[in-house]
Amino acid sequence: MSGEAPKPVPASRGPLPSLQAHLPKDWWRTLFTATYLKTDGDVVENDENTRNEVDFLLAATGLKPGDKLLDLCCGQGRHTIELARRGYRELTGIDRSRYLIRLARKRAAAVGARIRFCEGDARRIRVDRGSLDGVFVMGNSFGYCDREQEDMDVLLAIHRSLKAGGIVALDLTDGAWLRENFQTRSWEWIGKSELVARERELGTNGNRLVCREIIVSAEKGVVRDQFYAERLYTVGRIEDLLHQAGFEKVVHHGEQQCGSDRNQDLGMMANRMFITARSVPAGRRQKQRALAVSVILGDSTLPDPVKRDQRFNPEDADALDRLKAALAEIDGYEFAFLERHASLLENLQNRPPGLVLNFCDEGFRNFPTMELHVPALLEMLGLPYTGSGPACLAACYDKRLVHQLAAGLAIPTPWELICPPGGAVDWDQVPLPALVKPNFGDGGFGINAGSLARSGPELAASAARLVRQCPGQPFLIQEFLPGAEYTVTLLGNPGTGLASLPIIEADFSRLPADHPPILGYESKFLPDSPYWSDIIFRPAQLDGAERDQLERSARELFERLQCRDYARFDFRRGSDGIIRLLEVNPNPGWCWDGKMNLAANAAGLSYPALLRRLLETARARISAHSQRQPQASTL
């Protein structure tokens, strides 16, 4: 998908704080011109690369000279022309760039190759339904679209065009490798009179690489200042998309390397994965069984010591109804909801699911201290499940332990004092104002407007209240951080792709003046409280360096604590301007109005889209694990 020649850029805009902010939505409509063949010619006009790539294509697919083939996003036609030289006759090439299509026709005519080259959009392939034996997308031309759904539209269009059992081949960048290894800046000479300088950055949610390319002529100065991007797909994510689009027998054939005539920056062409899949006949696709998923939740028939009045309330029922409605929108899965903990073991043993969606953040039998018991049970049964394991949940339940670990990673944390139950406290050493909170647990339990102490007597009273509320448990006295509160949500896993959703910020400006700006129990469980109604969440107001630092800290903690699939990290700015870690939640709330879904909304993901992504993230991890350890029974 490429396009028309843009108007020349007379001058560069200079340094930019964010490349993504300047990225056109359909950048591919204007990028692919004669200039593209200059800047990328060392790779895409390289005859040896073309021959090697066609060799790889034929070896992986087994396509025969008599097959009807489509080169989608064909560019200047280098792969189809090479196939024609090898005796392939039924060839079509489609590309959005009028310039490249005209060039492809001219080059094909010059060598006597009869190839049908057409200008068109990859999302709407204009060929007869079920007419093709094979479709290939070569040269890293997949993942250009602004939204992932548009990439899915490309795969659906390919599926419609293929015969039953037809093959699709995708040659695309290895997103997991590139995310960790891309060059932030590079420059190279093109010939003797032009220089191309490139800048790159990860998009705000970490799943796109955004690039800026400035082309400077020794005679004319800056002649182009252009932006482009590519979605960073992992093997697991592409497998999921292909299955959703109606393909089967997905095979990853390994990495595809390429050379450069200039021996310079390969950019997104450096490490590419080559994947094939077969089209599933429409009739058989309808008969395929959906993956059975058991959703484990808190038990609404039992008391819950954390919730209002120690029981499930109408807002809990509403959240569950919204969850069920959202999951019903996800194709390819069949959901069963396990809400009765007394029969949980029996249900899992008698009807073992293909996957467990562990949304039991209340804990087994609604005891917060038994939150880790649910994944421990699943481990013992050998059932694959979403989210973090029992060891991670146990570690993150202890706030002081997490802060000590964070300090070892040079991640700032608040000053705090852990107080043993019944132990004496030297109140004079505590900096005021201070927050008194439980050391164990989450959900804001034990934290309310009275937890903030501005004087010695208030501090003693807050501590006494907490001792009564949580008898026998240690508590924390922590410096109060008066600045903005931020939440980083990570989705994915190291090795298969770990990305950050947009960072969100709690806006306390609408709270009454006599209400301390905190996110405590009232904001989560008391609908009549201003904390419930007056706190809003918005995209965080952070500069690029602070955003990068928070995401980097979250990633370090995610890996060190062995979080899996998804986790939430809360930070807050101190009076000195330094942003410090508050807590890590490896089993964050799944509700439609929870911070994880609000962050997803900021990324343009609907509630069903977020839930699908959680499922697919876990499946990609489980698949990667089984490939490394095929005999392992627990994941």
C-alpha positions as CSV (number, residue, x, y, z in Angstrom):
1,M,0.0,0.0,0.0
2,S,1.8,3.1,-1.2
3,G,1.1,6.1,-3.4
4,E,1.4,9.5,-5.0
5,A,4.4,11.9,-4.9
6,P,3.9,14.4,-2.1
7,K,4.7,18.1,-2.3
8,P,8.4,18.8,-1.6
9,V,9.2,19.8,2.0
10,P,11.3,23.0,1.7
11,A,12.8,22.8,5.1
12,S,13.1,20.5,8.1
13,R,11.0,21.1,11.2
14,G,14.1,20.6,13.4
15,P,14.1,18.4,16.5
16,L,10.7,17.0,17.5
17,P,9.7,15.7,21.0
18,S,7.4,13.0,19.5
19,L,7.6,11.4,16.0
20,Q,4.2,9.8,16.4
21,A,2.5,13.1,16.7
22,H,3.6,13.9,13.2
23,L,2.8,10.5,11.6
24,P,0.1,10.8,8.9
25,K,-2.6,8.2,9.4
26,D,-2.2,6.8,5.8
27,W,1.5,7.7,5.4
28,W,1.9,4.8,2.9
29,R,-0.3,6.7,0.3
30,T,2.5,9.2,-0.3
31,L,5.8,7.6,0.7
32,F,6.5,5.1,-2.1
33,T,7.9,7.2,-5.0
34,A,11.2,7.5,-6.9
35,T,12.8,8.8,-3.7
36,Y,11.9,5.6,-1.9
37,L,13.8,3.6,-4.5
38,K,16.8,5.9,-3.8
39,T,16.8,5.7,0.0
40,D,16.0,2.0,0.1
41,G,17.5,1.0,-3.2
42,D,20.4,-0.7,-1.5
43,V,17.9,-3.4,-0.3
44,V,14.9,-3.3,-2.5
45,E,16.7,-2.8,-5.8
46,N,19.2,-5.5,-4.9
47,D,19.0,-8.4,-7.4
48,E,20.7,-10.9,-5.1
49,N,18.2,-10.1,-2.3
50,T,15.3,-10.6,-4.8
51,R,16.6,-14.0,-5.9
52,N,17.2,-15.2,-2.4
53,E,13.8,-14.1,-1.2
54,V,12.1,-15.8,-4.1
55,D,14.1,-19.0,-3.4
56,F,12.9,-18.8,0.2
57,L,9.3,-18.2,-0.9
58,L,9.2,-21.2,-3.2
59,A,11.0,-23.5,-0.7
60,A,8.5,-22.6,2.0
61,T,5.3,-22.7,-0.1
62,G,5.9,-25.3,-2.8
63,L,4.2,-23.1,-5.3
64,K,4.2,-24.5,-8.9
65,P,4.6,-22.6,-12.2
66,G,0.9,-23.3,-13.1
67,D,-0.5,-21.8,-9.9
68,K,-2.5,-18.6,-9.9
69,L,-0.5,-16.2,-7.7
70,L,-0.9,-12.7,-6.3
71,D,2.0,-10.5,-5.2
72,L,0.2,-8.2,-2.8
73,C,1.9,-4.8,-2.1
74,C,4.1,-5.7,-5.0
75,G,6.0,-2.4,-5.3
76,Q,8.0,-2.2,-8.5
77,G,7.3,-5.9,-9.2
78,R,10.7,-7.3,-8.4
79,H,9.4,-10.7,-7.0
80,T,6.8,-11.3,-9.7
81,I,9.3,-10.5,-12.5
82,E,11.8,-12.9,-11.0
83,L,9.0,-15.6,-10.8
84,A,8.2,-14.9,-14.5
85,R,11.9,-15.5,-15.3
86,R,11.5,-18.9,-13.7
87,G,8.6,-19.9,-15.8
88,Y,5.6,-18.8,-13.6
89,R,2.8,-17.6,-15.8
90,E,-0.4,-16.8,-13.8
91,L,0.9,-13.7,-12.0
92,T,-0.8,-10.6,-10.6
93,G,0.7,-7.7,-8.7
94,I,-1.3,-5.2,-6.7
95,D,0.1,-2.0,-5.1
96,R,-1.3,1.3,-3.9
97,S,1.5,3.3,-5.5
98,R,0.8,4.5,-9.0
99,Y,4.4,5.3,-9.6
100,L,5.6,1.8,-8.6
101,I,2.9,0.0,-10.6
102,R,3.8,2.0,-13.7
103,L,7.5,1.2,-13.2
104,A,6.6,-2.5,-12.7
105,R,4.7,-2.6,-16.0
106,K,7.6,-1.0,-17.8
107,R,10.2,-3.4,-16.3
108,A,8.0,-6.4,-17.1
109,A,7.6,-5.4,-20.7
110,A,11.3,-4.9,-21.0
111,V,12.0,-8.6,-20.2
112,G,8.9,-9.9,-22.0
113,A,7.1,-10.9,-18.8
114,R,3.2,-11.0,-19.1
115,I,2.2,-10.0,-15.6
116,R,-1.0,-8.2,-14.6
117,F,-0.1,-5.2,-12.5
118,C,-2.9,-3.3,-10.9
119,E,-3.2,-0.3,-8.6
120,G,-5.3,-1.1,-5.6
121,D,-5.8,-1.3,-1.8
122,A,-4.6,-4.5,0.0
123,R,-7.7,-4.3,2.3
124,R,-10.0,-4.6,-0.7
125,I,-8.5,-7.1,-3.2
126,R,-10.3,-6.9,-6.5
127,V,-9.9,-10.5,-7.7
128,D,-12.6,-13.3,-8.0
129,R,-13.4,-14.9,-4.7
130,G,-11.6,-18.3,-4.2
131,S,-9.6,-17.9,-7.5
132,L,-6.0,-17.9,-6.3
133,D,-3.7,-20.7,-5.3
134,G,-1.3,-18.4,-3.4
135,V,-0.9,-14.9,-2.1
136,F,2.4,-13.5,-0.9
137,V,3.3,-10.2,0.8
138,M,7.0,-9.8,0.5
139,G,9.6,-7.2,1.5
140,N,8.2,-6.3,4.9
141,S,5.0,-4.7,3.4
142,F,2.5,-5.9,6.1
143,G,1.6,-3.9,9.2
144,Y,1.5,-0.4,7.7
145,C,-2.1,0.4,8.7
146,D,-3.0,2.8,11.5
147,R,-5.1,0.2,13.3
148,E,-4.6,-3.5,13.8
149,Q,-8.1,-4.1,12.6
150,E,-7.1,-2.8,9.2
151,D,-4.3,-5.4,9.1
152,M,-6.9,-8.0,9.9
153,D,-8.9,-6.6,7.0
154,V,-5.9,-7.4,4.7
155,L,-5.8,-11.0,6.0
156,L,-9.5,-11.4,5.5
157,A,-9.3,-10.1,2.0
158,I,-6.5,-12.6,1.2
159,H,-8.6,-15.4,2.7
160,R,-11.5,-14.5,0.4
161,S,-9.3,-14.5,-2.6
162,L,-7.8,-18.0,-2.0
163,K,-9.0,-21.4,-3.0
164,A,-9.7,-23.9,-0.3
165,G,-6.3,-24.9,1.0
166,G,-4.6,-22.0,-0.8
167,I,-1.5,-20.6,0.8
168,V,-0.5,-17.2,2.2
169,A,3.1,-16.2,2.8
170,L,4.1,-13.2,4.9
171,D,7.6,-11.8,4.9
172,L,7.5,-9.2,7.8
173,T,9.7,-7.7,10.4
174,D,10.4,-9.6,13.6
175,G,8.7,-7.3,16.0
176,A,10.1,-8.8,19.2
177,W,13.7,-8.5,17.9
178,L,13.2,-5.0,16.4
179,R,11.6,-3.6,19.6
180,E,14.8,-4.4,21.5
181,N,17.4,-3.7,18.8
182,F,16.2,-0.8,16.6
183,Q,18.6,2.1,16.0
184,T,17.3,5.4,17.3
185,R,19.4,7.4,14.8
186,S,21.4,6.7,11.7
187,W,22.6,8.4,8.6
188,E,24.1,7.4,5.3
189,W,25.2,8.9,2.0
190,I,23.1,8.0,-1.1
191,G,25.5,8.5,-4.0
192,K,27.8,11.5,-3.8
193,S,25.3,14.3,-3.3
194,E,22.4,13.2,-1.0
195,L,22.3,12.3,2.6
196,V,19.5,10.5,4.4
197,A,19.2,10.8,8.2
198,R,16.7,8.6,10.2
199,E,15.2,8.8,13.6
200,R,13.1,6.1,15.2
201,E,11.0,5.7,18.4
202,L,8.5,3.2,19.7
203,G,4.9,4.4,19.6
204,T,3.1,5.2,22.8
205,N,1.7,1.7,23.3
206,G,5.0,0.0,22.2
207,N,3.6,-2.0,19.3
208,R,4.7,0.3,16.4
209,L,8.0,1.6,15.4
210,V,7.7,5.2,14.1
211,C,10.4,6.6,11.8
212,R,11.4,9.9,10.5
213,E,13.5,10.3,7.4
214,I,15.2,13.5,6.3
215,I,16.8,13.6,2.9
216,V,19.3,16.4,2.3
217,S,20.7,17.4,-1.0
218,A,24.2,18.9,-1.1
219,E,22.8,21.4,-3.6
220,K,19.2,22.0,-2.6
221,G,19.3,21.4,1.2
222,V,16.4,19.4,2.8
223,V,14.3,17.9,0.0
224,R,12.1,15.5,2.1
225,D,11.1,15.3,5.7
226,Q,8.8,12.3,5.9
227,F,7.4,9.9,8.5
228,Y,6.3,6.2,8.4
229,A,5.7,3.4,10.8
230,E,5.2,-0.4,11.0
231,R,3.4,-2.5,13.5
232,L,5.7,-4.8,15.5
233,Y,4.1,-8.2,15.3
234,T,5.5,-11.2,17.2
235,V,5.2,-14.8,15.8
236,G,2.5,-15.5,18.4
237,R,0.4,-12.5,17.5
238,I,0.6,-13.2,13.8
239,E,-0.5,-16.8,14.4
240,D,-3.5,-15.6,16.3
241,L,-4.5,-13.1,13.6
242,L,-4.1,-15.7,10.9
243,H,-6.3,-18.2,12.9
244,Q,-8.9,-15.5,13.4
245,A,-8.9,-14.7,9.7
246,G,-9.7,-18.3,8.8
247,F,-6.3,-19.9,8.2
248,E,-4.8,-23.1,9.6
249,K,-1.4,-24.9,9.5
250,V,0.5,-21.8,10.4
251,V,4.3,-22.3,10.0
252,H,7.1,-20.1,11.0
253,H,10.0,-20.9,8.6
254,G,12.6,-18.9,10.4
255,E,14.4,-15.6,9.9
256,Q,15.0,-14.0,6.5
257,Q,18.1,-11.9,6.2
258,C,19.0,-9.4,3.4
259,G,22.1,-7.6,2.3
260,S,22.7,-4.0,1.4
261,D,24.7,-2.6,-1.5
262,R,25.9,0.2,0.7
263,N,26.4,-2.0,3.8
264,Q,24.5,0.6,5.8
265,D,21.4,0.8,8.0
266,L,18.9,-2.0,7.2
267,G,16.2,-0.5,9.5
268,M,13.0,-2.5,9.5
269,M,14.4,-4.9,6.9
270,A,17.1,-6.3,9.2
271,N,15.5,-9.4,10.8
272,R,12.4,-10.6,9.1
273,M,10.3,-13.7,9.9
274,F,8.7,-15.8,7.1
275,I,5.3,-17.3,7.9
276,T,2.9,-19.4,5.8
277,A,-0.6,-20.6,6.5
278,R,-3.4,-22.4,4.6
279,S,-6.9,-21.2,3.9
280,V,-9.6,-23.1,5.8
281,P,-12.6,-23.9,3.6
282,A,-15.5,-21.7,4.7
283,G,-17.8,-24.7,5.4
284,R,-15.3,-26.4,7.6
285,R,-14.3,-23.2,9.3
286,Q,-17.9,-22.8,10.6
287,K,-17.7,-26.3,12.1
288,Q,-14.4,-25.7,13.9
289,R,-14.8,-25.9,17.7
290,A,-14.2,-22.8,19.6
291,L,-11.6,-22.9,22.4
292,A,-13.2,-23.7,25.7
293,V,-12.3,-21.1,28.3
294,S,-13.2,-21.2,31.9
295,V,-13.5,-17.8,33.6
296,I,-12.7,-18.0,37.3
297,L,-14.2,-15.1,39.4
298,G,-14.9,-14.3,43.0
299,D,-17.7,-16.2,44.7
300,S,-20.8,-13.9,45.0
301,T,-22.5,-16.4,47.3
302,L,-19.8,-16.0,50.0
303,P,-19.0,-13.0,52.2
304,D,-16.2,-10.8,51.0
305,P,-14.3,-9.0,53.7
306,V,-13.1,-6.3,51.4
307,K,-16.3,-5.2,49.7
308,R,-18.9,-2.8,51.1
309,D,-21.0,-4.5,53.8
310,Q,-18.8,-7.5,53.2
311,R,-20.8,-8.8,50.3
312,F,-21.2,-8.5,46.6
313,N,-23.2,-5.4,45.6
314,P,-25.2,-4.3,42.5
315,E,-22.2,-2.6,40.9
316,D,-20.4,-6.0,41.0
317,A,-23.4,-7.7,39.2
318,D,-23.3,-4.9,36.7
319,A,-19.6,-5.3,36.1
320,L,-20.1,-9.1,35.6
321,D,-22.9,-8.5,33.1
322,R,-20.7,-6.1,31.1
323,L,-17.8,-8.7,31.2
324,K,-20.1,-11.4,29.8
325,A,-21.4,-9.2,27.1
326,A,-17.9,-8.2,26.0
327,L,-16.6,-11.7,26.0
328,A,-19.7,-12.8,23.9
329,E,-18.4,-10.4,21.1
330,I,-15.1,-12.4,20.8
331,D,-15.2,-15.1,18.1
332,G,-13.3,-18.3,18.5
333,Y,-13.9,-18.9,22.2
334,E,-16.6,-20.5,24.3
335,F,-16.8,-19.2,27.8
336,A,-18.0,-20.9,31.0
337,F,-18.1,-18.9,34.2
338,L,-16.9,-20.6,37.4
339,E,-18.2,-18.5,40.3
340,R,-18.8,-21.1,43.0
341,H,-15.6,-21.9,44.8
342,A,-16.9,-24.9,46.6
343,S,-17.3,-26.8,43.3
344,L,-14.3,-25.2,41.5
345,L,-12.0,-28.2,41.7
346,E,-14.7,-30.6,40.7
347,N,-15.7,-28.4,37.6
348,L,-12.1,-28.1,36.5
349,Q,-11.4,-31.8,36.9
350,N,-14.6,-33.0,35.2
351,R,-14.6,-30.5,32.3
352,P,-11.0,-29.3,31.9
353,P,-10.9,-26.2,29.6
354,G,-8.4,-25.4,26.9
355,L,-7.6,-22.2,28.8
356,V,-8.5,-20.5,32.1
357,L,-9.1,-16.8,32.3
358,N,-8.1,-16.1,35.8
359,F,-10.1,-13.1,36.9
360,C,-10.4,-14.1,40.5
361,D,-8.8,-11.0,42.0
362,E,-10.8,-11.4,45.3
363,G,-8.9,-14.6,46.2
364,F,-10.0,-18.1,46.7
365,R,-13.2,-18.1,48.8
366,N,-12.9,-14.3,48.6
367,F,-10.0,-14.2,51.0
368,P,-7.3,-11.7,49.7
369,T,-4.5,-13.7,51.3
370,M,-5.6,-16.7,49.2
371,E,-5.4,-14.9,45.8
372,L,-2.4,-17.0,44.9
373,H,-4.2,-20.3,45.7
374,V,-6.2,-20.1,42.4
375,P,-3.2,-20.2,40.1
376,A,-1.5,-22.7,42.4
377,L,-4.5,-25.0,42.0
378,L,-4.4,-24.5,38.2
379,E,-0.6,-25.4,38.3
380,M,-1.4,-28.6,40.2
381,L,-4.1,-29.5,37.6
382,G,-1.8,-28.7,34.7
383,L,-4.2,-26.3,33.2
384,P,-3.0,-23.3,31.2
385,Y,-4.2,-19.9,32.5
386,T,-3.9,-16.2,32.0
387,G,-1.9,-14.0,34.2
388,S,0.8,-14.3,36.8
389,G,1.8,-17.4,38.8
390,P,1.5,-17.9,42.6
391,A,5.0,-16.8,43.4
392,C,4.5,-13.5,41.7
393,L,1.2,-12.9,43.4
394,A,2.7,-13.7,46.8
395,A,5.6,-11.3,46.3
396,C,3.5,-8.4,45.1
397,Y,1.1,-8.8,48.0
398,D,3.8,-7.5,50.2
399,K,4.3,-3.8,49.5
400,R,7.4,-3.4,51.6
401,L,9.1,-6.3,49.8
402,V,8.2,-4.8,46.4
403,H,9.7,-1.5,47.4
404,Q,12.9,-3.1,48.6
405,L,13.2,-4.9,45.3
406,A,12.5,-1.7,43.4
407,A,15.2,0.1,45.4
408,G,17.7,-2.6,44.3
409,L,16.8,-1.7,40.7
410,A,17.3,2.0,41.4
411,I,13.6,2.7,41.0
412,P,12.6,5.5,43.4
413,T,10.2,4.6,46.2
414,P,8.7,6.7,49.0
415,W,10.2,6.9,52.5
416,E,8.4,4.4,54.7
417,L,8.5,2.7,58.0
418,I,7.1,-0.8,58.5
419,C,5.5,-1.2,61.9
420,P,5.0,-4.7,63.4
421,P,1.6,-5.4,64.9
422,G,1.6,-4.1,68.5
423,G,5.1,-2.7,68.2
424,A,6.1,0.7,69.5
425,V,6.5,3.5,66.9
426,D,8.8,6.5,67.3
427,W,6.4,9.0,65.9
428,D,9.0,11.8,65.9
429,Q,11.0,10.2,63.1
430,V,8.1,10.2,60.7
431,P,8.0,13.0,58.1
432,L,4.6,14.7,57.9
433,P,2.2,14.6,56.2
434,A,2.2,10.8,56.1
435,L,0.0,8.0,54.9
436,V,-0.9,5.0,57.0
437,K,-1.7,1.9,55.0
438,P,-1.7,-1.9,55.3
439,N,1.5,-3.6,54.2
440,F,-0.4,-6.5,52.6
441,G,-3.2,-6.5,50.1
442,D,-4.6,-4.2,47.4
443,G,-8.0,-2.8,46.3
444,G,-7.5,0.2,48.6
445,F,-8.5,-1.8,51.7
446,G,-7.5,0.1,54.8
447,I,-6.8,3.3,52.9
448,N,-9.4,6.1,53.2
449,A,-9.6,9.9,53.8
450,G,-8.6,9.3,57.4
451,S,-5.3,7.6,56.4
452,L,-3.6,10.8,55.7
453,A,-2.1,12.3,58.8
454,R,-0.7,15.9,59.0
455,S,0.1,16.0,62.7
456,G,1.4,13.6,65.4
457,P,-2.0,13.0,67.0
458,E,-3.6,12.4,63.6
459,L,-0.8,9.9,62.8
460,A,-1.3,8.0,66.1
461,A,-5.1,7.9,65.5
462,S,-4.7,6.7,62.0
463,A,-2.4,3.9,63.1
464,A,-4.7,2.9,65.9
465,R,-7.6,2.7,63.5
466,L,-5.7,0.5,61.1
467,V,-4.6,-1.9,63.9
468,R,-8.2,-2.3,64.8
469,Q,-9.2,-2.9,61.2
470,C,-6.4,-5.3,60.4
471,P,-5.5,-7.0,63.7
472,G,-2.2,-8.9,63.8
473,Q,-0.9,-7.4,60.6
474,P,2.1,-5.1,60.0
475,F,1.3,-1.7,58.5
476,L,3.3,1.0,56.7
477,I,3.8,4.6,57.6
478,Q,4.7,6.3,54.3
479,E,5.6,9.8,53.2
480,F,2.7,11.3,51.4
481,L,3.4,12.1,47.8
482,P,1.3,15.2,46.9
483,G,1.8,15.2,43.1
484,A,0.0,13.5,40.2
485,E,-0.6,9.7,40.3
486,Y,0.2,7.6,37.2
487,T,-0.7,4.1,36.1
488,V,1.4,2.1,33.7
489,T,-0.3,-1.0,32.3
490,L,1.9,-3.6,30.5
491,L,0.5,-6.3,28.2
492,G,2.6,-9.1,26.9
493,N,5.6,-11.0,27.9
494,P,9.4,-10.7,27.5
495,G,10.3,-12.7,24.4
496,T,6.9,-12.6,22.7
497,G,6.4,-8.8,23.0
498,L,5.9,-6.6,26.0
499,A,4.1,-3.3,25.4
500,S,2.8,-0.5,27.5
501,L,-0.7,0.9,27.1
502,P,-0.9,4.7,27.3
503,I,0.0,5.9,30.8
504,I,-3.0,7.4,32.5
505,E,-3.2,9.9,35.3
506,A,-5.7,10.4,38.1
507,D,-7.3,13.9,38.1
508,F,-8.3,14.9,41.6
509,S,-9.2,18.5,40.7
510,R,-12.9,17.9,41.1
511,L,-12.7,16.5,44.7
512,P,-14.0,18.8,47.5
513,A,-11.2,20.8,49.1
514,D,-11.5,18.9,52.4
515,H,-11.0,15.5,50.7
516,P,-7.3,14.4,50.5
517,P,-6.3,13.6,46.9
518,I,-5.8,9.8,47.2
519,L,-7.1,6.7,45.5
520,G,-8.4,4.6,48.5
521,Y,-11.2,2.4,49.5
522,E,-13.9,5.0,48.8
523,S,-12.9,5.3,45.1
524,K,-13.4,1.6,44.5
525,F,-16.3,0.5,46.7
526,L,-18.4,3.4,47.8
527,P,-20.6,4.8,44.9
528,D,-22.0,7.6,47.1
529,S,-18.6,9.0,47.8
530,P,-17.0,11.9,45.9
531,Y,-14.0,9.7,45.5
532,W,-16.1,7.4,43.3
533,S,-17.7,10.1,41.2
534,D,-15.3,13.1,41.1
535,I,-12.0,11.4,40.3
536,I,-11.5,11.1,36.6
537,F,-8.7,9.4,34.6
538,R,-7.0,10.9,31.5
539,P,-3.9,10.4,29.4
540,A,-0.9,11.4,31.6
541,Q,0.7,14.8,31.1
542,L,4.4,13.7,31.0
543,D,7.4,14.7,29.0
544,G,9.1,12.1,26.9
545,A,11.9,11.4,29.3
546,E,9.5,10.8,32.3
547,R,7.3,8.6,30.2
548,D,10.2,6.5,29.1
549,Q,11.5,6.2,32.6
550,L,8.1,5.0,34.0
551,E,7.7,2.4,31.2
552,R,11.3,1.3,31.7
553,S,10.8,0.9,35.5
554,A,7.6,-1.0,34.9
555,R,9.3,-3.4,32.5
556,E,12.2,-4.0,34.9
557,L,9.7,-4.8,37.7
558,F,7.6,-7.0,35.4
559,E,10.6,-9.1,34.5
560,R,12.1,-9.2,38.0
561,L,8.8,-10.1,39.7
562,Q,8.0,-12.6,36.9
563,C,4.7,-11.1,36.0
564,R,2.9,-12.6,33.1
565,D,0.6,-11.4,30.4
566,Y,-0.6,-8.2,32.1
567,A,0.2,-6.1,35.1
568,R,-0.4,-2.7,36.5
569,F,2.1,-0.3,38.1
570,D,1.1,2.7,40.1
571,F,3.5,5.7,40.6
572,R,3.1,9.1,42.2
573,R,5.1,12.3,42.1
574,G,6.6,13.6,45.3
575,S,7.0,17.2,46.5
576,D,10.5,17.2,45.0
577,G,9.2,16.3,41.5
578,I,10.5,12.8,41.6
579,I,8.0,10.1,40.6
580,R,8.1,7.1,43.0
581,L,6.6,3.6,42.8
582,L,3.5,3.0,44.9
583,E,2.7,-0.6,44.1
584,V,2.7,-3.5,41.6
585,N,-0.6,-5.3,40.8
586,P,0.0,-8.5,38.8
587,N,-3.7,-9.4,38.9
588,P,-5.3,-6.1,38.2
589,G,-9.0,-5.5,38.2
590,W,-10.8,-6.6,35.0
591,C,-13.9,-4.4,35.3
592,W,-15.0,-2.2,32.4
593,D,-14.3,0.9,34.5
594,G,-11.0,-0.3,36.0
595,K,-7.7,1.4,35.2
596,M,-6.5,-1.4,32.9
597,N,-9.5,-0.9,30.6
598,L,-9.3,2.9,30.9
599,A,-5.7,2.7,29.7
600,A,-6.8,0.4,26.8
601,N,-9.5,2.9,25.9
602,A,-6.8,5.6,25.6
603,A,-5.0,3.3,23.1
604,G,-8.2,3.0,21.0
605,L,-9.0,-0.5,22.3
606,S,-12.6,-1.4,23.2
607,Y,-13.4,-3.5,26.2
608,P,-13.9,-6.7,24.0
609,A,-10.6,-5.9,22.1
610,L,-8.7,-5.6,25.4
611,L,-10.2,-8.9,26.6
612,R,-9.2,-10.6,23.4
613,R,-5.7,-9.3,23.7
614,L,-5.4,-10.7,27.2
615,L,-6.4,-14.1,25.9
616,E,-4.2,-14.0,22.9
617,T,-1.2,-12.7,24.9
618,A,-1.5,-15.7,27.3
619,R,-1.9,-18.1,24.3
620,A,1.2,-16.7,22.7
621,R,3.2,-17.2,25.9
622,I,1.9,-20.7,26.4
623,S,2.7,-21.6,22.8
624,A,6.2,-20.3,23.1
625,H,6.7,-22.1,26.4
626,S,5.5,-25.4,24.9
627,Q,7.9,-25.1,21.9
628,R,10.8,-24.6,24.3
629,Q,9.7,-27.3,26.8
630,P,7.4,-29.8,24.9
631,Q,7.3,-32.2,27.9
632,A,6.3,-29.6,30.5
633,S,2.8,-30.1,32.0
634,T,2.6,-26.7,33.8
635,L,2.7,-23.3,32.4
